[in-house]
Amino acid sequence: MNSEGEERDGIARWSPLESEGWYAARGATSALRDVLTAAGLEKDFPYLRADLNAFGHGLIELGRVSPETAERLAELLKRALSCPQGADGVCSGPTNLREN
């Protein structure tokens, strides 16, 4: 009997590049990177990367950040939560993420 990822010789073969979790993590990391770049925070998350755990579940590594970066991120999230949304669920407020 061959299970998924197992070859005839009984050796398990698995590649993260064939994992749905890897592609989900990579896509989410790209989306987050784009937003952080738009907010002027691209240099504040040097450890941002996609990863997988031992079970093949996709994870996003944010890494360590300075207290100032954490405060800036908290402020951006607070503004996003308070932004009035239109019927389509899109924020109808300011679009400049670099505003203070």
MIFI-240764 format. One record per residue: residue number from 1; residue in one letter; chain; x, y, z of N, C-alpha, C in turn. Coordinates in steps of 0.05 Angstrom, whole numbers. Layout:
! MIFI-240764
+------+------+-------+--------+--------+--------+--------+--------+--------+--------+--------+--------+
! resi ! resn ! chain !    n.x !    n.y !    n.z !   ca.x !   ca.y !   ca.z !    c.x !    c.y !    c.z !
+------+------+-------+--------+--------+--------+--------+--------+--------+--------+--------+--------+
!  NUM !    A !     A !      X !      Y !      Z !      X !      Y !      Z !      X !      Y !      Z !
...
+------+------+-------+--------+--------+--------+--------+--------+--------+--------+--------+--------+
! end
This chain:
! MIFI-240764
+------+------+-------+--------+--------+--------+--------+--------+--------+--------+--------+--------+
! resi ! resn ! chain !    n.x !    n.y !    n.z !   ca.x !   ca.y !   ca.z !    c.x !    c.y !    c.z !
+------+------+-------+--------+--------+--------+--------+--------+--------+--------+--------+--------+
!    1 !    M !     A !     17 !    -24 !      0 !      0 !      0 !      0 !     17 !     25 !      0 !
!    2 !    N !     A !     11 !     43 !    -17 !     26 !     68 !    -18 !      8 !     90 !     -7 !
!    3 !    S !     A !     18 !    104 !     14 !      4 !    127 !     25 !     13 !    151 !      9 !
!    4 !    E !     A !     -1 !    173 !     14 !      6 !    198 !      0 !     34 !    206 !      9 !
!    5 !    G !     A !     52 !    212 !    -10 !     79 !    220 !     -4 !     98 !    197 !      1 !
!    6 !    E !     A !     89 !    173 !     -3 !    106 !    150 !      2 !    112 !    136 !    -25 !
!    7 !    E !     A !    137 !    128 !    -29 !    145 !    114 !    -53 !    145 !     84 !    -48 !
!    8 !    R !     A !    150 !     69 !    -68 !    150 !     40 !    -66 !    172 !     29 !    -47 !
!    9 !    D !     A !    193 !     43 !    -44 !    215 !     34 !    -27 !    209 !     39 !      3 !
!   10 !    G !     A !    186 !     51 !      9 !    179 !     55 !     37 !    190 !     81 !     49 !
!   11 !    I !     A !    205 !     96 !     33 !    216 !    121 !     43 !    196 !    143 !     38 !
!   12 !    A !     A !    190 !    158 !     58 !    171 !    181 !     55 !    185 !    203 !     40 !
!   13 !    R !     A !    171 !    214 !     21 !    181 !    236 !      5 !    161 !    259 !      7 !
!   14 !    W !     A !    171 !    282 !     14 !    153 !    305 !     18 !    169 !    330 !     11 !
!   15 !    S !     A !    157 !    348 !     -2 !    169 !    374 !     -9 !    151 !    396 !     -1 !
!   16 !    P !     A !    161 !    416 !     13 !    144 !    439 !     20 !    133 !    453 !     -4 !
!   17 !    L !     A !    147 !    451 !    -27 !    138 !    465 !    -51 !    114 !    452 !    -63 !
!   18 !    E !     A !    107 !    428 !    -53 !     83 !    414 !    -63 !     61 !    416 !    -42 !
!   19 !    S !     A !     64 !    433 !    -22 !     45 !    435 !      0 !     26 !    458 !     -4 !
!   20 !    E !     A !      1 !    453 !      1 !    -19 !    475 !      0 !    -13 !    496 !     22 !
!   21 !    G !     A !     -4 !    487 !     45 !      3 !    505 !     67 !     25 !    524 !     60 !
!   22 !    W !     A !     45 !    514 !     44 !     67 !    532 !     36 !     57 !    554 !     18 !
!   23 !    Y !     A !     40 !    547 !     -2 !     30 !    567 !    -20 !     12 !    587 !     -6 !
!   24 !    A !     A !     -4 !    578 !     14 !    -21 !    596 !     29 !     -4 !    615 !     46 !
!   25 !    A !     A !     17 !    605 !     58 !     35 !    622 !     74 !     50 !    642 !     57 !
!   26 !    R !     A !     59 !    633 !     34 !     74 !    651 !     16 !     56 !    673 !      5 !
!   27 !    G !     A !     31 !    666 !     -2 !     12 !    686 !    -12 !      5 !    707 !     10 !
!   28 !    A !     A !      1 !    697 !     34 !     -6 !    715 !     56 !     18 !    733 !     63 !
!   29 !    T !     A !     42 !    722 !     62 !     66 !    738 !     67 !     70 !    760 !     46 !
!   30 !    S !     A !     64 !    753 !     22 !     66 !    773 !      0 !     46 !    796 !      4 !
!   31 !    A !     A !     21 !    788 !     12 !      1 !    808 !     16 !      8 !    826 !     40 !
!   32 !    L !     A !     18 !    814 !     61 !     26 !    830 !     84 !     50 !    848 !     77 !
!   33 !    R !     A !     69 !    837 !     62 !     92 !    853 !     54 !     84 !    878 !     38 !
!   34 !    D !     A !     64 !    874 !     20 !     55 !    897 !      4 !     42 !    918 !     21 !
!   35 !    V !     A !     26 !    910 !     41 !     13 !    930 !     58 !     34 !    944 !     76 !
!   36 !    L !     A !     53 !    929 !     87 !     74 !    941 !    103 !     91 !    960 !     87 !
!   37 !    T !     A !     96 !    954 !     62 !    110 !    972 !     44 !     94 !    998 !     39 !
!   38 !    A !     A !     68 !    995 !     34 !     51 !   1018 !     30 !     50 !   1036 !     55 !
!   39 !    A !     A !     53 !   1024 !     78 !     53 !   1039 !    103 !     80 !   1050 !    111 !
!   40 !    G !     A !    100 !   1045 !     94 !    127 !   1054 !    100 !    142 !   1038 !    121 !
!   41 !    L !     A !    133 !   1013 !    125 !    145 !    996 !    146 !    162 !    973 !    135 !
!   42 !    E !     A !    169 !    975 !    110 !    184 !    952 !     97 !    210 !    946 !    111 !
!   43 !    K !     A !    224 !    966 !    122 !    249 !    961 !    135 !    246 !    953 !    165 !
!   44 !    D !     A !    222 !    954 !    175 !    217 !    949 !    203 !    210 !    919 !    209 !
!   45 !    F !     A !    207 !    903 !    188 !    201 !    875 !    191 !    222 !    858 !    175 !
!   46 !    P !     A !    247 !    860 !    184 !    268 !    846 !    168 !    266 !    815 !    169 !
!   47 !    Y !     A !    251 !    804 !    188 !    249 !    775 !    191 !    223 !    764 !    179 !
!   48 !    L !     A !    208 !    780 !    165 !    183 !    771 !    153 !    188 !    749 !    133 !
!   49 !    R !     A !    175 !    726 !    137 !    179 !    704 !    118 !    156 !    683 !    121 !
!   50 !    A !     A !    153 !    668 !    100 !    134 !    646 !    100 !    148 !    621 !    111 !
!   51 !    D !     A !    134 !    604 !    125 !    146 !    580 !    136 !    125 !    558 !    139 !
!   52 !    L !     A !    134 !    534 !    145 !    116 !    512 !    151 !    124 !    500 !    177 !
!   53 !    N !     A !    105 !    490 !    193 !    112 !    475 !    217 !    116 !    446 !    209 !
!   54 !    A !     A !    122 !    429 !    229 !    128 !    401 !    224 !    104 !    386 !    213 !
!   55 !    F !     A !     80 !    397 !    215 !     56 !    383 !    205 !     48 !    394 !    178 !
!   56 !    G !     A !     64 !    412 !    166 !     58 !    422 !    140 !     38 !    446 !    140 !
!   57 !    H !     A !     33 !    457 !    164 !     15 !    480 !    165 !     31 !    505 !    160 !
!   58 !    G !     A !     20 !    522 !    142 !     33 !    547 !    136 !     33 !    566 !    159 !
!   59 !    L !     A !     55 !    580 !    163 !     58 !    600 !    183 !     72 !    625 !    172 !
!   60 !    I !     A !     67 !    648 !    184 !     80 !    672 !    176 !     97 !    681 !    199 !
!   61 !    E !     A !    123 !    684 !    194 !    142 !    693 !    215 !    145 !    723 !    212 !
!   62 !    L !     A !    136 !    738 !    233 !    139 !    767 !    233 !    166 !    775 !    244 !
!   63 !    G !     A !    176 !    760 !    263 !    202 !    766 !    275 !    200 !    787 !    296 !
!   64 !    R !     A !    223 !    795 !    306 !    224 !    816 !    327 !    222 !    843 !    315 !
!   65 !    V !     A !    208 !    861 !    329 !    205 !    889 !    319 !    211 !    907 !    343 !
!   66 !    S !     A !    217 !    932 !    337 !    222 !    952 !    358 !    196 !    960 !    370 !
!   67 !    P !     A !    197 !    972 !    394 !    172 !    982 !    407 !    158 !   1003 !    389 !
!   68 !    E !     A !    174 !   1019 !    376 !    163 !   1040 !    358 !    148 !   1027 !    335 !
!   69 !    T !     A !    159 !   1006 !    324 !    145 !    992 !    302 !    119 !    980 !    312 !
!   70 !    A !     A !    120 !    968 !    335 !     95 !    955 !    346 !     74 !    977 !    351 !
!   71 !    E !     A !     82 !   1000 !    361 !     63 !   1022 !    365 !     51 !   1032 !    339 !
!   72 !    R !     A !     68 !   1034 !    319 !     59 !   1043 !    292 !     39 !   1023 !    280 !
!   73 !    L !     A !     46 !    997 !    283 !     28 !    976 !    273 !      1 !    976 !    288 !
!   74 !    A !     A !      2 !    980 !    314 !    -22 !    982 !    330 !    -39 !   1005 !    322 !
!   75 !    E !     A !    -27 !   1028 !    316 !    -41 !   1051 !    307 !    -55 !   1046 !    280 !
!   76 !    L !     A !    -40 !   1034 !    261 !    -52 !   1027 !    235 !    -76 !   1008 !    238 !
!   77 !    L !     A !    -73 !    988 !    255 !    -96 !    970 !    260 !   -119 !    984 !    272 !
!   78 !    K !     A !   -114 !   1002 !    291 !   -135 !   1017 !    304 !   -150 !   1034 !    284 !
!   79 !    R !     A !   -135 !   1047 !    266 !   -147 !   1064 !    245 !   -164 !   1047 !    226 !
!   80 !    A !     A !   -153 !   1023 !    219 !   -168 !   1006 !    201 !   -194 !    996 !    213 !
!   81 !    L !     A !   -194 !    990 !    239 !   -218 !    981 !    252 !   -239 !   1003 !    255 !
!   82 !    S !     A !   -230 !   1028 !    256 !   -248 !   1050 !    259 !   -257 !   1063 !    233 !
!   83 !    C !     A !   -246 !   1053 !    211 !   -252 !   1064 !    185 !   -281 !   1057 !    176 !
!   84 !    P !     A !   -296 !   1077 !    168 !   -324 !   1072 !    159 !   -323 !   1055 !    133 !
!   85 !    Q !     A !   -339 !   1034 !    133 !   -339 !   1017 !    109 !   -364 !   1021 !     93 !
!   86 !    G !     A !   -361 !   1019 !     67 !   -384 !   1021 !     49 !   -399 !    994 !     48 !
!   87 !    A !     A !   -420 !    993 !     32 !   -436 !    969 !     29 !   -420 !    945 !     20 !
!   88 !    D !     A !   -398 !    950 !      5 !   -381 !    929 !     -6 !   -360 !    920 !     14 !
!   89 !    G !     A !   -360 !    932 !     38 !   -340 !    924 !     59 !   -313 !    938 !     56 !
!   90 !    V !     A !   -311 !    956 !     37 !   -286 !    971 !     32 !   -286 !    997 !     48 !
!   91 !    C !     A !   -263 !   1003 !     60 !   -261 !   1028 !     75 !   -265 !   1052 !     56 !
!   92 !    S !     A !   -282 !   1070 !     65 !   -288 !   1094 !     49 !   -273 !   1118 !     60 !
!   93 !    G !     A !   -254 !   1113 !     79 !   -238 !   1135 !     91 !   -213 !   1140 !     75 !
!   94 !    P !     A !   -194 !   1154 !     88 !   -168 !   1160 !     74 !   -154 !   1135 !     66 !
!   95 !    T !     A !   -139 !   1136 !     44 !   -125 !   1113 !     34 !    -95 !   1115 !     39 !
!   96 !    N !     A !    -85 !   1138 !     48 !    -57 !   1141 !     53 !    -49 !   1128 !     80 !
!   97 !    L !     A !    -36 !   1106 !     79 !    -28 !   1091 !    103 !     -5 !   1105 !    118 !
!   98 !    R !     A !      9 !   1123 !    105 !     32 !   1136 !    117 !     24 !   1160 !    134 !
!   99 !    E !     A !     -1 !   1167 !    135 !    -10 !   1190 !    151 !     -6 !   1185 !    180 !
!  100 !    N !     A !      0 !   1205 !    195 !      3 !   1202 !    224 !    -20 !   1213 !    239 !
+------+------+-------+--------+--------+--------+--------+--------+--------+--------+--------+--------+
! end
